[in-house]
Amino acid sequence: MRVLALAALMFAFGMAVASAGTLEQVKARGYLGCGVNEGTPGFSTPDAKGNWTGLDVDYCRGIAAAIFNDKTKVRFTPTASQERFAALQAGQFEVLSRNTTWTMDRDVSLGLEFIGVDFYDGQGFMVPKKLGIKSALELNNAVVCTQTGTTTELNAADFFRTHKMKYKILVYQKEAEYLAAYDMGRCDADTTDKSGLYGDRLRLKNPEDHVVLPETISKEPLGPSVRQGDPRWADLCRWVLFALINAEELGITSKNADAMRNSPSPEIRRLLGKEGAFGRSLGLTDDWAYRIIKQVGNYGEIFERNFGMQTPLKIERGLNNLWTKGGLMYAPPIR
Amino acid sequence: MTTALRWTRANLFSTPGNAVLTSSIVLLFVWAVPPVIDWAFLRAVWTGTSRDACVGADVGACWPYIWARAGQIIYGFYPDGERWRVDIVYALGIAGTLWLTLPNIPRKWLGAALMIFAFPVAAYVLLLGGVFGLEAVPTLHWGGLLLTLVVAVVGIAASLPLGILLALGRRSELPVIRWFSVTFIEVWRGVPMITVLFMAANMLPLFLPESLDTDKLFRALVAIAIFNAAYMAEVVRGGLQAIPRGQEEAAKALGLGYWRRMTFVVLPQALKISIPGLVNNMVSMLKDTSLISVIGFLDLLGVIQAGNTDPEWASPNTALTGYLFLAIIYWAACFSLSRYSARLERNLNVGARP
């Protein structure tokens, strides 16, 4: 499968699909094509009514709101992990928003362009509350469960070696198996990417009895990507993400966006299109960011809606908080 | 009572080996079945509106999850207001199938003609829309049982005639046709289905000019039909080879041309003895439809797997319940296929030598 995907990609790269004028194509067609995960809690899942929900989904709705002033003008293509890059190259959609880790290899050699990070993920640990552990540094002599043959195993080994702690690892072929082993108490800790741990927790007998420890031991910056070859389209997608983050920093929400248009703050006025011609320089109207925030909300609202304390996942902002609140979310200014 | 006992002793415990076999099978049954029934029915949750209903120390299958997702399982992402169109297609399909399969409904020829010519057109127009004021529903929004049935039915209906032609071609006396058929069959049989689907979905659009840009599902259907035609061809060829040469020679002596010899003499006999193999292929095709999830279509398996990730419903039992339900649907579909084939064999008296 991997060889196949690679061959497909090399071929696609050779063809170097010239996709100049993506925005014009999207406008003419009347909807945005967005490749999403077939189902990952918080990022993209179809709800019972068949609507796609999640952070990756909301980002694409934001782009649609900016272009069409209508967040529903998106067609979501559920995309399998093996075909995601080839499908983007083949033009099945214009944006791949599928909790994809930004790595150098993918960015440089796959003919695609990452446009930013919309979720800082990373490997973490989950432990039963009754162990009374508050930090991963207290995991000395722990038995850790994980899936075999993934980088997760290696990251855990690095972490314990770096901190001169002893541990025993129990590896399982399947996700469901190690989760069952953890639930039965055969291991003290479960380790995988943190967003996955919160999803795992819901599948335990008593989710409330388990806690995800604060440490993040690997870097998994997840973000959307586009085909290489149309820098204007990449710019547009990048600034939609920045608008979401800037809006949260400036305190603009979907509820107060209308009132904020009359704000005297120059930063807010520029973001909402009251001053300058920033939207036009993207090929959009000047109220592009207002449309996004009004219809989809700012980054914080999107996060809370899909991962926050009101959802079953209950993920803390952590690294995904604004830089002003101890997180990594930082967007260049609009000026 | 004593006869039953005697029968048991004579048939199940006749030798020490048989006694061991019988008792281990009974033990296995006792060991495996009660826990499943206990989990799936006795301890199961039947009502609820979210995962909270299915969380608890001693809870079994989470059936409300299936009820909540029933719409998506049956219609995929077909828009709510348009689902009546799918219902009509389902109803037409069921009516036609009953017409053709129930022995006491007359005018089979009319039913067959309608199912072969009118039903596909009606289904195409109703499902895809875009004409007669019907809202267009792109294939991207199809899914669940609808998509599985579309893929299975189109695949089976297209691959059987194609397979027959290929089988005849492989036995043709004209070298060009023979070599074309042999190459075609061997090439398609030699590639894994996943590769074929992947090529159809993601590579073809790169080869073809944009004006030839076709629907992704259409490309996948063509790929599935061609792929399975190669398998069907070999089953039919097996049937053809079992027909004694004398049959064709006699037809020749009567002055029948090639197509008449095939349609009236050879194929009816050959297809009759190929039924077990053909149905075997069809059952396996029905199950292989789930492979289209590798190119991002959410078929029956896909929607259930996607639903399993919904945080609103995630619980220790949700995914298991989804898979159990899926297994029941697939089993029911495949079992009815094989029952139908068994009846067909009985009616056509396949057991008798041709």
Interface residues (C-beta under 8 A of the other chain):
Chain A: M1 L4 A5 A8 F11 A12 M15 V17 G35 E38 G39 T40 P41 G42 T45 P46 D47 A48 K49 G50 R75 F76 T77 P78 T79 A80 Q82 E83 A86 A87 Q89 A90 G91 Q92 A176 D183 G199 L202 R203 L204 K205 N206 P207 T311 P312 L313
Chain B: R51 V55 G56 A57 A68 R69 G71 Q72 Y75 G76 F77 Y78 D80 P138 L140 I194 T195 F198 A201 N202 M203 P205 L206 K216 S293 V294 I295 G296 F297 L298 G302 V303 Q305 A306 G307 N308 T309 D310 P311 E312 A314 S315 P316 T318 A319
